[in-house]
């Protein structure tokens, strides 16, 4: 996954690339199981969450050193 996380990014792609994002999404009640094939926009809207706040936090998580699965394996 390249670039920032946007409203069109698929939830599953986010949690596979940035495992720490899973815990955050769970605290926001975003479906990370059966709904993981939805965009983050749809996942946030289903639970009435603030999409912009979620995107801001997810991109902060993604920017952390060692945030991706590939970086952890180095």
VOVEXLO-930404 format. One record per residue: z, y, x of N, C-alpha, C in turn; residue in one letter. Coordinates in steps of 0.001 Angstrom, whole numbers, padded with zeros to 6 digits. Layout:
<r n_zz="Z" n_yy="Y" n_xx="X" ca_zz="Z" ca_yy="Y" ca_xx="X" c_zz="Z" c_yy="Y" c_xx="X" lumfi="a"/>
...
***
This chain:
<r n_zz="000000" n_yy="-001172" n_xx="000842" ca_zz="000000" ca_yy="000000" ca_xx="000000" c_zz="000000" c_yy="001239" c_xx="000890" lumfi="x"/>
<r n_zz="-000940" n_yy="002128" n_xx="000659" ca_zz="-001029" ca_yy="003352" ca_xx="001449" c_zz="-000831" c_yy="004575" c_xx="000577" lumfi="x"/>
<r n_zz="-000359" n_yy="005626" n_xx="001192" ca_zz="-000202" ca_yy="006879" ca_xx="000467" c_zz="001062" c_yy="006917" c_xx="-000349" lumfi="x"/>
<r n_zz="001262" n_yy="008034" n_xx="-001035" ca_zz="002481" ca_yy="008184" ca_xx="-001835" c_zz="002453" c_yy="007310" c_xx="-003086" lumfi="x"/>
<r n_zz="003618" n_yy="007048" n_xx="-003606" ca_zz="003747" ca_yy="006352" ca_xx="-004882" c_zz="003434" c_yy="007373" c_xx="-005970" lumfi="x"/>
<r n_zz="002533" n_yy="007019" n_xx="-006873" ca_zz="002127" ca_yy="007920" ca_xx="-007951" c_zz="002420" c_yy="007262" c_xx="-009293" lumfi="x"/>
<r n_zz="002174" n_yy="007994" n_xx="-010362" ca_zz="002401" ca_yy="007477" ca_xx="-011711" c_zz="001557" c_yy="006249" c_xx="-011998" lumfi="x"/>
<r n_zz="000473" n_yy="006070" n_xx="-011254" ca_zz="-000433" ca_yy="004949" ca_xx="-011471" c_zz="-000132" c_yy="003730" c_xx="-010603" lumfi="x"/>
<r n_zz="000885" n_yy="003826" n_xx="-009754" ca_zz="001240" ca_yy="002699" ca_xx="-008890" c_zz="001906" c_yy="001615" c_xx="-009733" lumfi="x"/>
<r n_zz="001522" n_yy="000378" n_xx="-009470" ca_zz="002067" ca_yy="-000768" ca_xx="-010198" c_zz="003480" c_yy="-001090" c_xx="-009679" lumfi="x"/>
<r n_zz="004400" n_yy="-001337" n_xx="-010597" ca_zz="005797" ca_yy="-001608" ca_xx="-010245" c_zz="005887" c_yy="-002753" c_xx="-009234" lumfi="x"/>
<r n_zz="005184" n_yy="-003830" n_xx="-009476" ca_zz="005241" ca_yy="-004977" ca_xx="-008564" c_zz="004837" c_yy="-004580" c_xx="-007148" lumfi="x"/>
<r n_zz="003812" n_yy="-003748" n_xx="-007026" ca_zz="003345" ca_yy="-003296" ca_xx="-005719" c_zz="004438" c_yy="-002489" c_xx="-005010" lumfi="x"/>
<r n_zz="005140" n_yy="-001685" n_xx="-005767" ca_zz="006225" ca_yy="-000882" ca_xx="-005185" c_zz="007319" c_yy="-001783" c_xx="-004631" lumfi="x"/>
<r n_zz="007780" n_yy="-002739" n_xx="-005430" ca_zz="008915" ca_yy="-003554" ca_xx="-004977" c_zz="008526" c_yy="-004560" c_xx="-003902" lumfi="x"/>
<r n_zz="007268" n_yy="-004971" n_xx="-003878" ca_zz="006830" ca_yy="-005860" ca_xx="-002790" c_zz="006729" c_yy="-005104" c_xx="-001476" lumfi="x"/>
<r n_zz="006299" n_yy="-003855" n_xx="-001531" ca_zz="006141" ca_yy="-003060" ca_xx="-000316" c_zz="007458" c_yy="-002454" c_xx="000140" lumfi="x"/>
<r n_zz="008259" n_yy="-002004" n_xx="-000808" ca_zz="009527" ca_yy="-001334" ca_xx="-000510" c_zz="010659" c_yy="-002061" c_xx="-001235" lumfi="x"/>
<r n_zz="011175" n_yy="-003140" n_xx="-000665" ca_zz="012204" ca_yy="-003944" ca_xx="-001337" c_zz="013422" c_yy="-003150" c_xx="-001805" lumfi="x"/>
<r n_zz="013800" n_yy="-002106" n_xx="-001079" ca_zz="014962" ca_yy="-001302" ca_xx="-001465" c_zz="014727" c_yy="-000601" c_xx="-002807" lumfi="x"/>
<r n_zz="013474" n_yy="-000387" n_xx="-003163" ca_zz="013147" ca_yy="000279" ca_xx="-004426" c_zz="013591" c_yy="-000553" c_xx="-005630" lumfi="x"/>
<r n_zz="013688" n_yy="-001852" n_xx="-005476" ca_zz="014098" ca_yy="-002715" ca_xx="-006581" c_zz="015461" c_yy="-002310" c_xx="-007121" lumfi="x"/>
<r n_zz="016423" n_yy="-002147" n_xx="-006254" ca_zz="017766" ca_yy="-001760" ca_xx="-006688" c_zz="017764" c_yy="-000434" c_xx="-007426" lumfi="x"/>
<r n_zz="017003" n_yy="000522" n_xx="-006919" ca_zz="016912" ca_yy="001819" ca_xx="-007584" c_zz="016291" c_yy="001688" c_xx="-008968" lumfi="x"/>
<r n_zz="015183" n_yy="000949" n_xx="-009073" ca_zz="014512" ca_yy="000792" ca_xx="-010359" c_zz="015400" c_yy="000091" c_xx="-011383" lumfi="x"/>
<r n_zz="016182" n_yy="-000860" n_xx="-010920" ca_zz="017105" ca_yy="-001561" ca_xx="-011818" c_zz="018139" c_yy="-000580" c_xx="-012371" lumfi="x"/>
<r n_zz="018625" n_yy="000344" n_xx="-011536" ca_zz="019604" ca_yy="001324" ca_xx="-012030" c_zz="018999" c_yy="002244" c_xx="-013083" lumfi="x"/>
<r n_zz="017684" n_yy="002388" n_xx="-013072" ca_zz="016986" ca_yy="003225" ca_xx="-014061" c_zz="016477" c_yy="002404" c_xx="-015246" lumfi="x"/>
<r n_zz="016802" n_yy="001109" n_xx="-015256" ca_zz="016409" ca_yy="000187" ca_xx="-016330" c_zz="014903" c_yy="-000035" c_xx="-016434" lumfi="x"/>
<r n_zz="014172" n_yy="000230" n_xx="-015352" ca_zz="012727" ca_yy="-000029" ca_xx="-015339" c_zz="012533" c_yy="-001534" c_xx="-015198" lumfi="x"/>
<r n_zz="011706" n_yy="-002111" n_xx="-016045" ca_zz="011455" ca_yy="-003557" ca_xx="-016039" c_zz="010744" c_yy="-003960" c_xx="-014747" lumfi="x"/>
<r n_zz="011414" n_yy="-004766" n_xx="-013941" ca_zz="010862" ca_yy="-005224" ca_xx="-012663" c_zz="010533" c_yy="-006708" c_xx="-012710" lumfi="x"/>
<r n_zz="010563" n_yy="-007284" n_xx="-013885" ca_zz="010281" ca_yy="-008708" ca_xx="-014056" c_zz="008970" c_yy="-008857" c_xx="-014816" lumfi="x"/>
<r n_zz="009055" n_yy="-009038" n_xx="-016097" ca_zz="007854" ca_yy="-009212" ca_xx="-016928" c_zz="007014" c_yy="-007951" c_xx="-016982" lumfi="x"/>
<r n_zz="007647" n_yy="-006787" n_xx="-016851" ca_zz="006919" ca_yy="-005522" ca_xx="-016897" c_zz="006464" c_yy="-005039" c_xx="-015540" lumfi="x"/>
<r n_zz="006636" n_yy="-005856" n_xx="-014518" ca_zz="006281" ca_yy="-005433" ca_xx="-013161" c_zz="004792" c_yy="-005219" c_xx="-012967" lumfi="x"/>
<r n_zz="003993" n_yy="-005667" n_xx="-013911" ca_zz="002543" ca_yy="-005486" ca_xx="-013798" c_zz="002091" c_yy="-004182" c_xx="-014441" lumfi="x"/>
<r n_zz="003042" n_yy="-003395" n_xx="-014946" ca_zz="002746" ca_yy="-002085" ca_xx="-015521" c_zz="002799" c_yy="-001019" c_xx="-014443" lumfi="x"/>
<r n_zz="002243" n_yy="000149" n_xx="-014744" ca_zz="002386" ca_yy="001283" ca_xx="-013847" c_zz="003826" c_yy="001790" c_xx="-013929" lumfi="x"/>
<r n_zz="004225" n_yy="002531" n_xx="-012915" ca_zz="005565" ca_yy="003107" ca_xx="-012950" c_zz="005665" c_yy="004119" c_xx="-014088" lumfi="x"/>
<r n_zz="004566" n_yy="004755" n_xx="-014430" ca_zz="004568" ca_yy="005690" ca_xx="-015561" c_zz="004939" c_yy="004963" c_xx="-016859" lumfi="x"/>
<r n_zz="004317" n_yy="003834" n_xx="-017095" ca_zz="004613" ca_yy="003079" ca_xx="-018316" c_zz="006038" c_yy="002540" c_xx="-018281" lumfi="x"/>
<r n_zz="006446" n_yy="002008" n_xx="-017137" ca_zz="007803" ca_yy="001474" ca_xx="-017014" c_zz="008861" c_yy="002525" c_xx="-017273" lumfi="x"/>
<r n_zz="008650" n_yy="003728" n_xx="-016761" ca_zz="009608" ca_yy="004813" ca_xx="-016974" c_zz="009605" c_yy="005255" c_xx="-018432" lumfi="x"/>
<r n_zz="008419" n_yy="005354" n_xx="-019019" ca_zz="008338" ca_yy="005831" ca_xx="-020401" c_zz="008972" c_yy="004837" c_xx="-021375" lumfi="x"/>
<r n_zz="008892" n_yy="003555" n_xx="-021075" ca_zz="009479" ca_yy="002534" ca_xx="-021954" c_zz="010993" c_yy="002665" c_xx="-022073" lumfi="x"/>
<r n_zz="011621" n_yy="003227" n_xx="-021052" ca_zz="013082" ca_yy="003365" ca_xx="-021085" c_zz="013519" c_yy="004825" c_xx="-021192" lumfi="x"/>
<r n_zz="012564" n_yy="005715" n_xx="-021383" ca_zz="012884" ca_yy="007132" ca_xx="-021530" c_zz="013376" c_yy="007791" c_xx="-020260" lumfi="x"/>
<r n_zz="012963" n_yy="007269" n_xx="-019118" ca_zz="013403" ca_yy="007816" ca_xx="-017834" c_zz="012502" c_yy="008974" c_xx="-017402" lumfi="x"/>
<r n_zz="013038" n_yy="009834" n_xx="-016579" ca_zz="012317" ca_yy="010991" ca_xx="-016057" c_zz="011365" c_yy="010527" c_xx="-014952" lumfi="x"/>
<r n_zz="010084" n_yy="010490" n_xx="-015256" ca_zz="009078" ca_yy="009980" ca_xx="-014316" c_zz="009075" c_yy="010775" c_xx="-013012" lumfi="x"/>
<r n_zz="009112" n_yy="012086" n_xx="-013096" ca_zz="009057" ca_yy="012906" ca_xx="-011874" c_zz="010254" c_yy="012638" c_xx="-010968" lumfi="x"/>
<r n_zz="011432" n_yy="012472" n_xx="-011546" ca_zz="012628" ca_yy="012176" ca_xx="-010751" c_zz="012514" c_yy="010795" c_xx="-010105" lumfi="x"/>
<r n_zz="011978" n_yy="009841" n_xx="-010849" ca_zz="011795" ca_yy="008492" ca_xx="-010308" c_zz="010788" c_yy="008515" c_xx="-009158" lumfi="x"/>
<r n_zz="009668" n_yy="009204" n_xx="-009345" ca_zz="008662" ca_yy="009285" ca_xx="-008283" c_zz="009241" c_yy="009950" c_xx="-007035" lumfi="x"/>
<r n_zz="010022" n_yy="010995" n_xx="-007223" ca_zz="010633" ca_yy="011683" ca_xx="-006087" c_zz="011533" c_yy="010735" c_xx="-005308" lumfi="x"/>
<r n_zz="012370" n_yy="009991" n_xx="-006004" ca_zz="013288" ca_yy="009060" ca_xx="-005337" c_zz="012532" c_yy="007895" c_xx="-004690" lumfi="x"/>
<r n_zz="011537" n_yy="007354" n_xx="-005381" ca_zz="010762" ca_yy="006253" ca_xx="-004807" c_zz="010049" c_yy="006679" c_xx="-003533" lumfi="x"/>
<r n_zz="009494" n_yy="007871" n_xx="-003525" ca_zz="008811" ca_yy="008349" ca_xx="-002322" c_zz="009788" c_yy="008651" c_xx="-001200" lumfi="x"/>
<r n_zz="011010" n_yy="009047" n_xx="-001548" ca_zz="012053" ca_yy="009218" ca_xx="-000526" c_zz="012422" c_yy="007868" c_xx="000077" lumfi="x"/>
<r n_zz="012552" n_yy="006859" n_xx="-000762" ca_zz="012836" ca_yy="005498" ca_xx="-000278" c_zz="011702" c_yy="005026" c_xx="000627" lumfi="x"/>
<r n_zz="010466" n_yy="005264" n_xx="000206" ca_zz="009298" ca_yy="004832" ca_xx="000979" c_zz="009225" c_yy="005520" c_xx="002340" lumfi="x"/>
<r n_zz="009760" n_yy="006734" n_xx="002425" ca_zz="009696" ca_yy="007500" ca_xx="003679" c_zz="010779" c_yy="007102" c_xx="004686" lumfi="x"/>
<r n_zz="011751" n_yy="006325" n_xx="004258" ca_zz="012823" ca_yy="005916" ca_xx="005163" c_zz="012280" c_yy="005014" c_xx="006264" lumfi="x"/>
<r n_zz="012764" n_yy="005177" n_xx="007490" ca_zz="012334" ca_yy="004279" ca_xx="008570" c_zz="012656" c_yy="002825" c_xx="008215" lumfi="x"/>
<r n_zz="011713" n_yy="001942" n_xx="008465" ca_zz="011908" ca_yy="000520" ca_xx="008187" c_zz="011852" c_yy="000169" c_xx="006719" lumfi="x"/>
<r n_zz="011281" n_yy="001054" n_xx="005910" ca_zz="011289" ca_yy="000850" ca_xx="004464" c_zz="010349" c_yy="-000255" c_xx="003985" lumfi="x"/>
<r n_zz="009248" n_yy="-000472" n_xx="004698" ca_zz="008287" ca_yy="-001467" ca_xx="004219" c_zz="008588" c_yy="-002841" c_xx="004768" lumfi="x"/>
<r n_zz="008086" n_yy="-003830" n_xx="004066" ca_zz="008269" ca_yy="-005214" ca_xx="004498" c_zz="007661" c_yy="-005406" c_xx="005888" lumfi="x"/>
<r n_zz="006492" n_yy="-004835" n_xx="006138" ca_zz="005816" ca_yy="-004985" ca_xx="007428" c_zz="006653" c_yy="-004383" c_xx="008549" lumfi="x"/>
<r n_zz="007290" n_yy="-003241" n_xx="008308" ca_zz="008111" ca_yy="-002606" ca_xx="009333" c_zz="009351" c_yy="-003421" c_xx="009649" lumfi="x"/>
<r n_zz="009886" n_yy="-004110" n_xx="008667" ca_zz="011083" ca_yy="-004927" ca_xx="008894" c_zz="010776" c_yy="-006125" c_xx="009794" lumfi="x"/>
<r n_zz="009544" n_yy="-006600" n_xx="009735" ca_zz="009173" ca_yy="-007769" ca_xx="010511" c_zz="008843" c_yy="-007483" c_xx="011963" lumfi="x"/>
<r n_zz="008814" n_yy="-006227" n_xx="012342" ca_zz="008467" ca_yy="-005861" ca_xx="013729" c_zz="009601" c_yy="-006073" c_xx="014676" lumfi="x"/>
***
